[in-house]
């Protein structure tokens, strides 16, 4: 089986994982580039809120709806393969939720297949407690994440940073 094309990309297609720490080629700036954040969230108000929070603070954000869609998509993590979107990210903000088994599997695979990528998980406090073994791999922040807490967690991301997570009420 061949790997399908990914549907979502960072706004600047000129960036690759090899560009980590640099601005895109031809950008006219040699200064540090903004952190790249992959937002994993179903389509909707919560995803839009997180997107706005991240882009308003100058992060370059890409979006993935997760394995459940919409529409349901092939997720390389669910097949045991690294994800190109994660590879090109400094941080992943996962707002997929912990109540769905497939979404929990994505979190587990993120840590296994991308151990150097910072992961911020947004989930209800009760779900984080119920799935403590899974979220213990990450730093947990209560959700709905406010702009300050989310920014603090994302700022901890380095191109080769450690894992971080966010949790909701």
Secondary structure, DSSP 8 states (H G I E B T S, - for coil): ------S---S-TT--GGGTTS--TTSS--S----EEEEE--SSHHHHHHHHHHHHTT-EEEEE--TT-SS----TGGGT---HHHHT-SEEEE-S-SSSHHHHHHHHHHHHH-TTSEEEE---HHHHHHTHHHHTTS----SS--HHHHHHHHHT--TT---------
